[in-house]
Amino acid sequence: MKKVILYGVTCVELRRNAEAFLDDEFEIAGYSDTYYTKDVLDGKPFFPPEELYRQKADYILLLAFSHRALHDMRIFLRAVGIEDKKIIEPLIFLHQNAEKGQIDLVKDIRQHYQGEQGLIFGLSYSFRDIELGRLSLPFYNCSWSGLDIYYNFRIFQYMDRQGLTRAVKTAFLIFPYYYFDYDMSRSVRQYENGQMFAVVSLDDWHNSFRIREAEGYIANYKLFGKKTAQFYHVERYEFQNGTICQEKEGILDKIWFREYEDTVLENKILLTRFIKQLADRGIKPVLIIPPFFLYGLEQASLAAFEQKKKKFYRVLMEVQEKIMPFAVYDYADAYADKRDFFMDVTHLNSTGAVAFTDQINRDVLHR
């Protein structure tokens, strides 16, 4: 069994959280502290800091809320010979609702998939921009905020291995133009906002090893992920937002301005495999580009948008040449001037979602 030492004996809230949510594969080997000489709470085994390097612990978990205190603890433990990779901050307990507000995508499938003949893949656009119950055929929404091509494919593969794709006839892939440049596992933002936690049950962190910041989050998922997901168990919900976008010179997210050619190459291969596997199962892939409020963008963002569009179609053509042509419906400029359809420059509000869903019913599902 893997061992953890808790460092900071009097931070009661974090200590009790760690004790309550620690995965069954781990055990608490003891406690330590910079300023105390014993465990003053429960009288549990205590190790002086200078003796910690002798202990066969997999992790030293720091118990403090203050970033400054956590920094000082790390510096102190390094000085007494502890490897930096073993020193873990309690990130999952510091984020308030970040991880706790995420669904477990795999668990959601197990509990709620009812053999729908349609599947939806994508990220926030397919999660927010579609009124699922309004579609003229039954669809199950596999998407969640932040998911990239890799994790959408992994979710489909999970369903396929479980024998859950036999009734599926159609798969909507609702992807924005920047998607080939996007790798969720290499985006620090996706760890900070908790969205990586949605794939915790896959226990697959893809290219996370390429960014230093991911290590602490993944260690927290291993230590506390299962019981956190079980305890908070957020379920999928229909997103509703009546806000009307007020931006007049809106700026697109940084991903629209950046180029990641190694990610593009990998995503091209992944999408090729994804499409081929869908087709091999008799599932019709339909690629849908979501709407954007282009009239609300400033000029630099409009230019970036057009550049990403050109790149997207160049890469998409290469994918289609490798396997087969498949249906593409582009609604990027369908509501370009309809401010009342958008909550911000890149996402529809509930009014826009109704209009977009009705258009998909007419154009794609022909109903």
VEXDREN-945608 format. One line per 4 residues: number of its first residue (from 1); their letters; for each residue x, y, z of N, C-alpha, C. Coordinates in pm, whole numbers, always signed. Example, Ala and Ser with C-alpha at 12.3 -4.5 7.8 and 13.67 -1.06 7.14 Angstrom:
% VEXDREN-945608
1	AS	+1319 -569 +780 +1230 -450 +780 +1320 -330 +780 | +1285 -225 +708 +1367 -106 +714 +1290 +3 +787
//
This chain:
% VEXDREN-945608
1	MKKV	+84 -120 +0 +0 +0 +0 +87 +125 +0 | +46 +225 -78 +123 +350 -87 +101 +432 +40 | +204 +509 +74 +202 +581 +203 +211 +732 +182 | +139 +803 +270 +137 +949 +269 +167 +998 +410
5	ILYG	+249 +1103 +419 +271 +1172 +547 +207 +1310 +535 | +127 +1347 +634 +63 +1478 +635 +153 +1576 +710 | +180 +1688 +645 +273 +1785 +702 +196 +1912 +742 | +184 +1936 +872 +109 +2049 +925 +0 +1998 +1017
9	VTCV	+33 +1974 +1141 -56 +1897 +1229 -180 +1973 +1277 | -177 +2108 +1278 -288 +2182 +1338 -384 +2245 +1238 | -364 +2222 +1109 -460 +2272 +1009 -576 +2171 +1003 | -669 +2186 +1095 -768 +2082 +1121 -856 +2053 +1000
13	ELRR	-906 +2156 +934 -998 +2135 +822 -933 +2054 +710 | -813 +2095 +669 -744 +2023 +562 -704 +1883 +607 | -664 +1871 +731 -625 +1739 +784 -744 +1643 +779 | -860 +1687 +825 -977 +1599 +824 -1023 +1569 +682
17	NAEA	-1013 +1667 +592 -1046 +1640 +452 -955 +1531 +395 | -826 +1545 +420 -730 +1447 +370 -757 +1309 +426 | -788 +1302 +554 -815 +1173 +618 -943 +1110 +564 | -1044 +1194 +539 -1174 +1142 +498 -1177 +1101 +351
21	FLDD	-1104 +1174 +265 -1114 +1151 +121 -998 +1071 +62 | -903 +1030 +145 -788 +956 +94 -833 +823 +34 | -784 +796 -86 -820 +673 -156 -773 +550 -78 | -845 +440 -95 -815 +318 -21 -682 +255 -60
25	EFEI	-623 +299 -171 -492 +248 -211 -378 +312 -131 | -411 +414 -53 -312 +486 +25 -343 +473 +175 | -240 +489 +255 -260 +498 +399 -174 +612 +454 | -219 +671 +563 -143 +777 +628 -39 +712 +720
29	AGYS	+88 +733 +686 +197 +670 +762 +230 +749 +888 | +193 +878 +891 +223 +960 +1007 +210 +1107 +975 | +256 +1190 +1068 +240 +1334 +1059 +373 +1402 +1090 | +385 +1526 +1044 +505 +1603 +1072 +470 +1751 +1070
33	DTYY	+565 +1834 +1113 +536 +1977 +1120 +667 +2054 +1136 | +665 +2177 +1089 +783 +2262 +1100 +806 +2308 +1244 | +697 +2337 +1315 +708 +2403 +1445 +671 +2316 +1565 | +603 +2205 +1542 +561 +2119 +1652 +652 +1997 +1662
37	TKDV	+656 +1938 +1779 +743 +1822 +1802 +663 +1694 +1821 | +529 +1703 +1812 +444 +1585 +1823 +310 +1617 +1756 | +229 +1514 +1737 +94 +1534 +1684 +4 +1577 +1800 | -32 +1705 +1802 -105 +1760 +1915 -256 +1738 +1904
41	LDGK	-303 +1679 +1792 -447 +1656 +1776 -489 +1517 +1820 | -427 +1415 +1762 -474 +1278 +1787 -365 +1186 +1843 | -246 +1241 +1863 -138 +1158 +1913 -94 +1049 +1818 | -108 +1073 +1688 -69 +974 +1587 +83 +977 +1568
45	PFFP	+139 +879 +1498 +285 +876 +1475 +336 +1009 +1417 | +443 +1058 +1475 +498 +1188 +1436 +645 +1171 +1397 | +684 +1235 +1286 +823 +1229 +1239 +881 +1370 +1239 | +991 +1392 +1310 +1058 +1522 +1300 +1096 +1548 +1155
49	PEEL	+1089 +1671 +1109 +1118 +1702 +968 +1252 +1648 +920 | +1354 +1657 +1005 +1486 +1613 +964 +1496 +1461 +948 | +1392 +1388 +992 +1390 +1243 +978 +1302 +1196 +861 | +1236 +1289 +796 +1141 +1251 +692 +1206 +1179 +575
53	YRQK	+1328 +1217 +541 +1393 +1155 +426 +1417 +1005 +447 | +1413 +961 +572 +1431 +819 +602 +1302 +738 +583 | +1188 +806 +578 +1060 +738 +571 +1027 +698 +427 | +970 +580 +413 +934 +531 +280 +793 +578 +244
57	ADYI	+782 +707 +223 +652 +767 +188 +651 +803 +40 | +535 +783 -23 +521 +820 -164 +498 +970 -180 | +426 +1029 -82 +397 +1172 -88 +407 +1233 +52 | +449 +1360 +55 +437 +1444 +174 +332 +1549 +140
61	LLLA	+215 +1542 +203 +106 +1633 +170 +110 +1753 +264 | +123 +1872 +206 +129 +1996 +284 -11 +2039 +325 | -29 +2074 +450 -159 +2117 +499 -154 +2264 +537 | -193 +2349 +444 -202 +2493 +467 -286 +2554 +356
65	FSHR	-359 +2661 +389 -440 +2730 +289 -361 +2841 +220 | -269 +2904 +292 -194 +3018 +241 -89 +2975 +139 | -88 +3044 +24 +13 +3015 -78 +154 +3041 -23 | +165 +3143 +57 +295 +3174 +117 +340 +3061 +210
69	ALHD	+248 +3013 +294 +283 +2905 +386 +320 +2778 +310 | +247 +2748 +203 +277 +2630 +122 +415 +2642 +58 | +445 +2763 +11 +577 +2788 -49 +688 +2768 +53 | +669 +2824 +172 +771 +2812 +277 +790 +2667 +321
73	MRIF	+680 +2594 +331 +689 +2452 +367 +771 +2374 +264 | +744 +2401 +138 +817 +2331 +31 +966 +2362 +38 | +1001 +2487 +57 +1142 +2527 +66 +1209 +2457 +184 | +1139 +2452 +297 +1194 +2389 +417 +1217 +2239 +395
77	LRAV	+1120 +2172 +335 +1132 +2028 +314 +1241 +1994 +212 | +1256 +2078 +113 +1367 +2059 +19 +1500 +2065 +94 | +1507 +2161 +186 +1632 +2182 +260 +1668 +2064 +350 | +1566 +1986 +392 +1597 +1870 +477 +1602 +1741 +396
81	GIED	+1611 +1755 +263 +1640 +1639 +178 +1523 +1569 +114 | +1404 +1632 +110 +1288 +1568 +48 +1284 +1603 -102 | +1264 +1500 -185 +1253 +1523 -328 +1131 +1609 -359 | +1148 +1705 -449 +1039 +1798 -479 +915 +1727 -532
85	KKII	+934 +1620 -611 +819 +1552 -671 +732 +1481 -566 | +787 +1460 -447 +708 +1397 -339 +626 +1498 -259 | +657 +1626 -274 +591 +1730 -194 +467 +1777 -270 | +349 +1754 -211 +223 +1781 -279 +140 +1882 -201
89	EPLI	+87 +1981 -272 -7 +2075 -212 -149 +2017 -219 | -237 +2050 -127 -373 +1991 -123 -468 +2063 -219 | -433 +2066 -347 -503 +2150 -444 -653 +2122 -451 | -690 +1997 -442 -830 +1961 -458 -917 +2018 -346
93	FLHQ	-857 +2050 -232 -931 +2108 -120 -920 +2260 -117 | -834 +2317 -200 -815 +2462 -203 -900 +2529 -310 | -959 +2448 -398 -1027 +2501 -516 -1174 +2527 -497 | -1222 +2519 -377 -1365 +2538 -350 -1445 +2442 -439
97	NAEK	-1513 +2491 -542 -1599 +2403 -621 -1537 +2361 -755 | -1409 +2385 -777 -1350 +2357 -908 -1367 +2211 -948 | -1305 +2120 -873 -1322 +1978 -904 -1457 +1925 -856 | -1504 +1977 -745 -1628 +1927 -686 -1749 +1957 -775
101	GQID	-1738 +2056 -862 -1849 +2092 -949 -1846 +2026 -1085 | -1754 +1931 -1105 -1743 +1860 -1234 -1816 +1727 -1228 | -1873 +1688 -1342 -1929 +1553 -1347 -1816 +1455 -1375 | -1839 +1330 -1340 -1750 +1220 -1377 -1810 +1163 -1506
105	LVKD	-1746 +1189 -1620 -1804 +1153 -1749 -1829 +1003 -1763 | -1737 +923 -1716 -1754 +778 -1726 -1871 +731 -1639 | -1877 +780 -1518 -1988 +744 -1429 -2121 +790 -1487 | -2122 +908 -1548 -2243 +961 -1609 -2293 +869 -1719
109	IRQH	-2202 +817 -1799 -2239 +723 -1906 -2299 +596 -1846 | -2232 +543 -1746 -2280 +418 -1685 -2420 +434 -1628 | -2448 +550 -1572 -2575 +570 -1503 -2688 +617 -1594 | -2654 +692 -1701 -2760 +762 -1772 -2773 +730 -1921
113	YQGE	-2675 +665 -1981 -2692 +632 -2123 -2800 +526 -2138 | -2899 +554 -2223 -3015 +466 -2240 -3026 +409 -2381 | -2914 +395 -2450 -2918 +338 -2584 -2964 +436 -2690 | -2944 +566 -2667 -2982 +666 -2767 -2910 +640 -2900
117	QGLI	-2977 +669 -3011 -2920 +641 -3142 -2825 +749 -3191 | -2816 +858 -3116 -2723 +965 -3150 -2633 +1000 -3034 | -2507 +1034 -3064 -2412 +1080 -2963 -2360 +1218 -3003 | -2333 +1301 -2903 -2276 +1434 -2927 -2139 +1440 -2860
121	FGLS	-2039 +1484 -2937 -1904 +1500 -2885 -1861 +1645 -2904 | -1775 +1692 -2814 -1726 +1828 -2825 -1690 +1883 -2689 | -1700 +2015 -2676 -1665 +2080 -2551 -1776 +2176 -2510 | -1745 +2296 -2466 -1850 +2383 -2411 -1955 +2420 -2514
125	YSFR	-1918 +2423 -2642 -2014 +2461 -2746 -2127 +2359 -2755 | -2092 +2230 -2753 -2196 +2128 -2761 -2266 +2108 -2628 | -2200 +2145 -2520 -2261 +2136 -2388 -2361 +2251 -2367 | -2326 +2371 -2415 -2410 +2488 -2390 -2502 +2524 -2507
129	DIEL	-2460 +2497 -2630 -2528 +2552 -2748 -2638 +2463 -2803 | -2657 +2344 -2747 -2759 +2251 -2795 -2864 +2229 -2686 | -2992 +2239 -2724 -3102 +2201 -2636 -3131 +2054 -2662 | -3073 +1968 -2580 -3074 +1825 -2606 -3216 +1770 -2624
133	GRLS	-3306 +1807 -2535 -3442 +1755 -2543 -3520 +1807 -2662 | -3467 +1908 -2730 -3537 +1968 -2844 -3497 +1902 -2977 | -3388 +1825 -2975 -3349 +1754 -3097 -3458 +1657 -3138 | -3478 +1641 -3267 -3590 +1561 -3317 -3564 +1412 -3309
137	LPFY	-3442 +1371 -3276 -3409 +1232 -3250 -3338 +1223 -3114 | -3346 +1111 -3046 -3282 +1100 -2914 -3129 +1096 -2925 | -3064 +1188 -2854 -2919 +1196 -2849 -2873 +1192 -2705 | -2756 +1134 -2684 -2689 +1141 -2554 -2568 +1231 -2570
141	NCSW	-2552 +1326 -2478 -2444 +1423 -2489 -2320 +1375 -2412 | -2216 +1337 -2486 -2090 +1291 -2425 -1995 +1405 -2393 | -2027 +1525 -2437 -1932 +1636 -2427 -1934 +1699 -2289 | -1830 +1778 -2264 -1819 +1856 -2140 -1722 +1970 -2165
145	SGLD	-1732 +2074 -2086 -1647 +2192 -2106 -1499 +2154 -2107 | -1428 +2201 -2208 -1283 +2184 -2214 -1234 +2060 -2284 | -1319 +1963 -2315 -1269 +1838 -2374 -1208 +1860 -2512 | -1095 +1795 -2537 -1030 +1804 -2668 -1064 +1681 -2751
149	IYYN	-1002 +1669 -2869 -1029 +1555 -2956 -990 +1425 -2887 | -875 +1425 -2820 -826 +1303 -2756 -927 +1248 -2656 | -976 +1333 -2566 -1066 +1284 -2462 -1206 +1251 -2516 | -1251 +1321 -2619 -1375 +1280 -2683 -1361 +1141 -2743
153	FRIF	-1248 +1116 -2807 -1223 +984 -2865 -1213 +878 -2756 | -1147 +911 -2645 -1134 +816 -2535 -1271 +782 -2475 | -1360 +880 -2466 -1495 +853 -2415 -1569 +760 -2511 | -1556 +785 -2641 -1620 +695 -2737 -1562 +554 -2727
157	QYMD	-1431 +544 -2714 -1368 +412 -2702 -1418 +339 -2577 | -1434 +412 -2469 -1487 +350 -2347 -1626 +293 -2374 | -1713 +373 -2436 -1847 +326 -2465 -1845 +205 -2557 | -1756 +209 -2655 -1747 +99 -2751 -1704 -30 -2682
161	RQGL	-1604 -20 -2594 -1557 -139 -2523 -1664 -197 -2431 | -1752 -110 -2382 -1859 -156 -2295 -1981 -206 -2373 | -1971 -208 -2505 -2082 -254 -2588 -2199 -159 -2593 | -2172 -29 -2575 -2279 +70 -2567 -2305 +144 -2697
165	TRAV	-2239 +107 -2805 -2253 +181 -2930 -2334 +106 -3036 | -2392 -7 -3000 -2459 -90 -3101 -2580 -21 -3163 | -2650 +60 -3085 -2771 +126 -3136 -2742 +260 -3202 | -2618 +307 -3192 -2585 +443 -3237 -2577 +449 -3389
169	KTAF	-2644 +547 -3447 -2645 +567 -3592 -2573 +694 -3635 | -2570 +795 -3545 -2515 +926 -3581 -2431 +981 -3467 | -2320 +1044 -3502 -2238 +1113 -3402 -2213 +1256 -3448 | -2258 +1352 -3369 -2228 +1493 -3394 -2094 +1527 -3331
173	LIFP	-2002 +1581 -3409 -1875 +1631 -3359 -1882 +1782 -3370 | -1904 +1850 -3259 -1924 +1995 -3260 -1793 +2061 -3219 | -1715 +2100 -3320 -1577 +2144 -3299 -1556 +2286 -3351 | -1487 +2372 -3277 -1451 +2507 -3324 -1327 +2502 -3413
177	YYYF	-1298 +2612 -3479 -1186 +2616 -3574 -1050 +2594 -3508 | -1034 +2633 -3382 -902 +2621 -3319 -872 +2480 -3269 | -962 +2387 -3290 -958 +2258 -3221 -833 +2176 -3250 | -778 +2186 -3369 -658 +2108 -3401 -536 +2157 -3322
181	DYDM	-539 +2281 -3275 -428 +2336 -3197 -444 +2315 -3047 | -547 +2245 -3007 -584 +2238 -2866 -558 +2100 -2807 | -484 +2097 -2695 -458 +1975 -2619 -494 +2004 -2474 | -603 +1947 -2428 -652 +1974 -2292 -548 +1941 -2186
185	SRSV	-477 +1830 -2204 -384 +1783 -2102 -261 +1873 -2089 | -238 +1961 -2188 -124 +2052 -2184 -166 +2196 -2153 | -293 +2213 -2116 -345 +2346 -2084 -352 +2363 -1932 | -268 +2446 -1875 -268 +2470 -1731 -407 +2516 -1684
189	RQYE	-471 +2593 -1767 -603 +2647 -1732 -704 +2535 -1702 | -695 +2424 -1773 -792 +2316 -1754 -773 +2243 -1621 | -654 +2250 -1566 -631 +2196 -1432 -678 +2297 -1327 | -646 +2423 -1350 -681 +2527 -1254 -832 +2544 -1239
193	NGQM	-907 +2528 -1349 -1052 +2544 -1339 -1125 +2413 -1308 | -1048 +2305 -1288 -1106 +2179 -1244 -1163 +2092 -1354 | -1161 +2138 -1478 -1228 +2064 -1584 -1158 +1932 -1619 | -1028 +1922 -1591 -960 +1794 -1614 -1019 +1683 -1527
197	FAVV	-1080 +1722 -1416 -1133 +1624 -1322 -1249 +1544 -1382 | -1311 +1596 -1488 -1423 +1526 -1551 -1381 +1392 -1611 | -1252 +1376 -1641 -1204 +1251 -1700 -1127 +1167 -1598 | -1148 +1193 -1469 -1070 +1127 -1365 -1083 +975 -1371
201	SLDD	-1200 +923 -1408 -1220 +778 -1409 -1146 +709 -1523 | -1105 +784 -1624 -1024 +725 -1730 -882 +696 -1682 | -838 +772 -1581 -701 +760 -1529 -600 +764 -1643 | -620 +857 -1733 -536 +874 -1852 -510 +1024 -1866
205	WHNS	-384 +1063 -1847 -353 +1206 -1844 -275 +1249 -1966 | -276 +1168 -2069 -228 +1199 -2203 -92 +1268 -2201 | -84 +1394 -2241 +44 +1464 -2250 +75 +1551 -2129 | +15 +1520 -2016 +34 +1602 -1896 +180 +1608 -1852
209	FRIR	+257 +1504 -1885 +398 +1503 -1845 +478 +1617 -1907 | +421 +1681 -2007 +491 +1790 -2076 +480 +1924 -2003 | +394 +1933 -1902 +384 +2059 -1827 +402 +2032 -1678 | +490 +2106 -1617 +526 +2084 -1477 +406 +2103 -1384
213	EAEG	+319 +2199 -1415 +208 +2233 -1325 +109 +2118 -1308 | +106 +2024 -1403 +6 +1917 -1397 +35 +1815 -1287 | +161 +1802 -1247 +200 +1695 -1154 +121 +1697 -1024 | +109 +1815 -963 +41 +1826 -835 -107 +1795 -845
217	YIAN	-169 +1839 -955 -311 +1811 -973 -336 +1662 -989 | -256 +1596 -1071 -276 +1453 -1095 -250 +1373 -968 | -150 +1414 -890 -126 +1348 -760 -249 +1362 -670 | -311 +1481 -669 -434 +1501 -591 -547 +1411 -641
221	YKLF	-558 +1395 -774 -662 +1308 -828 -640 +1164 -783 | -514 +1121 -781 -483 +984 -739 -512 +965 -590 | -477 +1066 -511 -496 +1057 -367 -643 +1068 -325 | -715 +1161 -387 -848 +1196 -336 -959 +1193 -441
225	GKKT	-926 +1159 -567 -1023 +1170 -675 -1145 +1083 -661 | -1127 +955 -629 -1241 +863 -626 -1345 +905 -522 | -1299 +933 -402 -1394 +965 -295 -1453 +1105 -312 | -1377 +1197 -373 -1432 +1330 -402 -1546 +1317 -501
229	AQFY	-1525 +1241 -610 -1630 +1222 -711 -1752 +1151 -652 | -1728 +1052 -566 -1839 +978 -504 -1919 +1066 -410 | -1851 +1151 -336 -1918 +1231 -234 -1999 +1345 -295 | -1942 +1414 -395 -2011 +1531 -450 -2102 +1495 -568
233	HVER	-2067 +1393 -642 -2146 +1334 -753 -2239 +1433 -825 | -2182 +1535 -887 -2259 +1628 -969 -2312 +1553 -1091 | -2436 +1578 -1129 -2493 +1516 -1247 -2503 +1616 -1361 | -2511 +1563 -1483 -2525 +1647 -1601 -2655 +1727 -1593
237	YEFQ	-2651 +1848 -1645 -2769 +1934 -1641 -2780 +2011 -1772 | -2900 +2056 -1802 -2922 +2140 -1919 -2880 +2283 -1885 | -2785 +2335 -1959 -2732 +2468 -1932 -2833 +2574 -1980 | -2869 +2666 -1891 -2962 +2773 -1925 -2899 +2907 -1892
241	NGTI	-2902 +2999 -1988 -2848 +3133 -1964 -2921 +3232 -2054 | -2988 +3327 -1992 -3062 +3427 -2067 -2985 +3555 -2090 | -2860 +3560 -2047 -2778 +3681 -2062 -2757 +3714 -2209 | -2761 +3843 -2241 -2731 +3887 -2378 -2594 +3952 -2379
245	CQEK	-2510 +3909 -2472 -2373 +3958 -2482 -2368 +4110 -2495 | -2283 +4174 -2416 -2268 +4320 -2420 -2138 +4364 -2487 | -2055 +4269 -2525 -1924 +4304 -2582 -1939 +4365 -2722 | -1860 +4470 -2746 -1857 +4535 -2878 -1721 +4520 -2944
249	EGIL	-1618 +4503 -2864 -1482 +4480 -2915 -1425 +4359 -2842 | -1498 +4248 -2848 -1459 +4129 -2775 -1329 +4069 -2826 | -1254 +4007 -2734 -1126 +3946 -2768 -1138 +3795 -2749 | -1098 +3719 -2850 -1102 +3574 -2842 -998 +3522 -2744
253	DKIW	-1020 +3402 -2692 -924 +3339 -2602 -789 +3321 -2671 | -685 +3305 -2589 -547 +3298 -2640 -526 +3186 -2741 | -600 +3076 -2727 -581 +2962 -2816 -603 +3000 -2962 | -687 +3100 -2989 -713 +3143 -3126 -591 +3212 -3188
257	FREY	-501 +3260 -3107 -385 +3334 -3156 -257 +3251 -3158 | -264 +3128 -3111 -143 +3048 -3095 -140 +2930 -3191 | -18 +2887 -3221 +3 +2774 -3312 +81 +2665 -3239 | +30 +2544 -3244 +97 +2429 -3181 +102 +2316 -3282
261	EDTV	+205 +2318 -3365 +207 +2227 -3479 +221 +2080 -3438 | +290 +2051 -3327 +297 +1912 -3282 +159 +1863 -3237 | +81 +1953 -3176 -55 +1918 -3136 -144 +1899 -3258 | -127 +1985 -3359 -205 +1971 -3482 -179 +1835 -3546
265	LENK	-54 +1796 -3553 -19 +1668 -3613 -84 +1553 -3538 | -76 +1556 -3405 -136 +1449 -3326 -287 +1448 -3341 | -350 +1566 -3337 -495 +1573 -3347 -546 +1529 -3484 | -467 +1554 -3587 -505 +1507 -3720 -511 +1354 -3723
269	ILLT	-413 +1292 -3661 -409 +1145 -3654 -526 +1095 -3569 | -550 +1162 -3456 -659 +1120 -3367 -795 +1131 -3435 | -820 +1243 -3504 -949 +1260 -3571 -966 +1157 -3682 | -859 +1127 -3752 -864 +1023 -3856 -907 +890 -3796
273	RFIK	-846 +853 -3684 -881 +727 -3616 -1024 +731 -3563 | -1062 +846 -3508 -1196 +863 -3452 -1302 +842 -3562 | -1286 +913 -3672 -1382 +903 -3782 -1387 +761 -3836 | -1270 +701 -3852 -1265 +565 -3906 -1334 +466 -3813
277	QLAD	-1312 +481 -3683 -1375 +390 -3588 -1526 +408 -3585 | -1572 +533 -3595 -1716 +557 -3605 -1774 +487 -3728 | -1708 +507 -3842 -1757 +447 -3966 -1755 +295 -3960 | -1651 +239 -3900 -1642 +93 -3887 -1756 +36 -3804
281	RGIK	-1812 +117 -3714 -1924 +71 -3630 -2059 +105 -3692 | -2056 +155 -3816 -2180 +191 -3883 -2241 +320 -3834 | -2160 +407 -3774 -2206 +534 -3720 -2167 +647 -3816 | -2263 +728 -3853 -2239 +840 -3945 -2180 +958 -3869
285	PVLI	-2056 +999 -3902 -2000 +1118 -3837 -2049 +1245 -3905 | -2088 +1342 -3825 -2133 +1472 -3876 -2056 +1579 -3802 | -1972 +1652 -3873 -1893 +1760 -3812 -1972 +1890 -3820 | -1990 +1956 -3706 -2067 +2080 -3699 -1980 +2189 -3637
289	IPPF	-1968 +2302 -3707 -1895 +2417 -3654 -1996 +2507 -3584 | -1978 +2540 -3457 -2078 +2618 -3383 -2076 +2766 -3423 | -2183 +2839 -3391 -2192 +2982 -3424 -2107 +3070 -3333 | -2068 +3186 -3389 -1993 +3287 -3313 -2053 +3425 -3341
293	FLYG	-2045 +3511 -3241 -2094 +3648 -3257 -1981 +3733 -3316 | -1964 +3721 -3446 -1850 +3784 -3513 -1859 +3937 -3509 | -1979 +3992 -3506 -1995 +4138 -3504 -1948 +4196 -3370 | -1931 +4110 -3270 -1886 +4158 -3139 -1737 +4150 -3119
297	LEQA	-1661 +4110 -3222 -1517 +4091 -3208 -1438 +4212 -3256 | -1326 +4238 -3189 -1234 +4342 -3237 -1154 +4286 -3356 | -1086 +4375 -3429 -1027 +4340 -3558 -920 +4231 -3548 | -836 +4238 -3445 -731 +4136 -3432 -791 +3997 -3411
301	SLAA	-899 +3991 -3336 -966 +3864 -3314 -1033 +3813 -3441 | -1092 +3903 -3516 -1151 +3863 -3645 -1045 +3805 -3739 | -928 +3869 -3740 -818 +3820 -3825 -772 +3682 -3777 | -761 +3664 -3645 -720 +3534 -3591 -825 +3428 -3623
305	FEQK	-951 +3466 -3616 -1061 +3375 -3648 -1049 +3325 -3792 | -1023 +3417 -3885 -1012 +3379 -4026 -890 +3290 -4050 | -780 +3317 -3980 -660 +3234 -3996 -686 +3093 -3945 | -751 +3082 -3831 -782 +2949 -3777 -880 +2875 -3869
309	KKKF	-972 +2946 -3929 -1066 +2883 -4022 -993 +2821 -4140 | -900 +2896 -4199 -823 +2844 -4312 -743 +2720 -4272 | -680 +2729 -4157 -599 +2616 -4109 -687 +2495 -4082 | -802 +2519 -4020 -893 +2410 -3986 -933 +2333 -4111
313	YRVL	-971 +2405 -4216 -1016 +2337 -4337 -901 +2270 -4412 | -783 +2327 -4402 -667 +2261 -4464 -641 +2127 -4398 | -641 +2125 -4264 -616 +2000 -4192 -732 +1903 -4212 | -854 +1956 -4210 -971 +1871 -4228 -969 +1803 -4365
317	MEVQ	-925 +1874 -4467 -916 +1815 -4600 -816 +1700 -4601 | -706 +1716 -4528 -606 +1609 -4520 -665 +1486 -4451 | -749 +1507 -4348 -814 +1396 -4279 -909 +1324 -4375 | -989 +1401 -4448 -1086 +1341 -4539 -1018 +1266 -4653
321	EKIM	-906 +1316 -4699 -833 +1247 -4806 -779 +1112 -4759 | -748 +1102 -4629 -694 +977 -4576 -799 +868 -4560 | -923 +908 -4532 -1025 +807 -4506 -1142 +818 -4603 | -1226 +918 -4584 -1346 +932 -4666 -1404 +1071 -4643
325	PFAV	-1481 +1121 -4739 -1555 +1245 -4713 -1663 +1220 -4608 | -1690 +1318 -4525 -1800 +1308 -4430 -1867 +1444 -4420 | -1989 +1443 -4371 -2070 +1565 -4371 -2012 +1672 -4279 | -2007 +1795 -4329 -1961 +1910 -4252 -2065 +2021 -4265
329	YDYA	-2114 +2069 -4152 -2209 +2180 -4149 -2145 +2295 -4072 | -2123 +2405 -4143 -2051 +2518 -4083 -2148 +2631 -4051 | -2167 +2655 -3920 -2257 +2761 -3874 -2181 +2875 -3807 | -2051 +2884 -3835 -1968 +2983 -3765 -2022 +3126 -3781
333	DAYA	-2073 +3158 -3900 -2123 +3294 -3922 -2275 +3298 -3940 | -2343 +3190 -3900 -2488 +3182 -3921 -2564 +3290 -3845 | -2515 +3324 -3726 -2581 +3425 -3643 -2481 +3537 -3609 | -2398 +3570 -3704 -2286 +3662 -3680 -2328 +3797 -3627
337	DKRD	-2449 +3843 -3661 -2495 +3976 -3621 -2608 +3970 -3517 | -2638 +3853 -3464 -2753 +3838 -3374 -2708 +3842 -3228 | -2688 +3961 -3178 -2640 +3978 -3042 -2730 +3909 -2941 | -2861 +3913 -2963 -2954 +3858 -2865 -2949 +3705 -2858
341	FFMD	-2869 +3640 -2947 -2854 +3495 -2945 -2735 +3449 -2860 | -2652 +3544 -2813 -2525 +3507 -2750 -2514 +3555 -2606 | -2451 +3470 -2523 -2418 +3510 -2386 -2281 +3577 -2380 | -2192 +3538 -2472 -2064 +3604 -2492 -2029 +3586 -2640
345	VTHL	-1913 +3630 -2683 -1885 +3628 -2826 -1866 +3489 -2884 | -1848 +3388 -2799 -1824 +3253 -2851 -1928 +3150 -2809 | -2026 +3187 -2726 -2125 +3090 -2679 -2266 +3147 -2691 | -2357 +3063 -2736 -2497 +3101 -2744 -2559 +3109 -2605
349	NSTG	-2661 +3193 -2592 -2745 +3187 -2473 -2861 +3092 -2501 | -2958 +3086 -2412 -3066 +2989 -2428 -3152 +3018 -2551 | -3172 +3145 -2581 -3247 +3181 -2702 -3175 +3132 -2826 | -3044 +3157 -2832 -2965 +3112 -2945 -2958 +2961 -2954
353	AVAF	-2951 +2894 -2838 -2944 +2747 -2838 -3070 +2686 -2897 | -3186 +2746 -2869 -3312 +2697 -2927 -3308 +2713 -3079 | -3265 +2832 -3126 -3259 +2856 -3271 -3160 +2761 -3338 | -3044 +2741 -3276 -2941 +2654 -3333 -2989 +2509 -3338
357	TDQI	-3052 +2464 -3232 -3104 +2327 -3228 -3210 +2307 -3334 | -3298 +2405 -3351 -3401 +2394 -3455 -3339 +2390 -3593 | -3230 +2465 -3613 -3163 +2464 -3744 -3097 +2328 -3771 | -3039 +2269 -3667 -2982 +2135 -3682 -3091 +2034 -3716
361	NRDV	-3206 +2047 -3652 -3318 +1958 -3684 -3354 +1967 -3832 | -3357 +2089 -3884 -3395 +2108 -4025 -3285 +2064 -4121 | -3162 +2112 -4095 -3055 +2092 -4192 -2990 +1954 -4185 | -2973 +1904 -4064 -2894 +1781 -4045 -2984 +1660 -4027
365	LHR	-3083 +1673 -3941 -3170 +1559 -3913 -3293 +1554 -4005 | -3314 +1665 -4079 -3423 +1672 -4178 -3558 +1641 -4117 | -3585 +1704 -4002 -3712 +1685 -3935 -3766 +1816 -3882
//
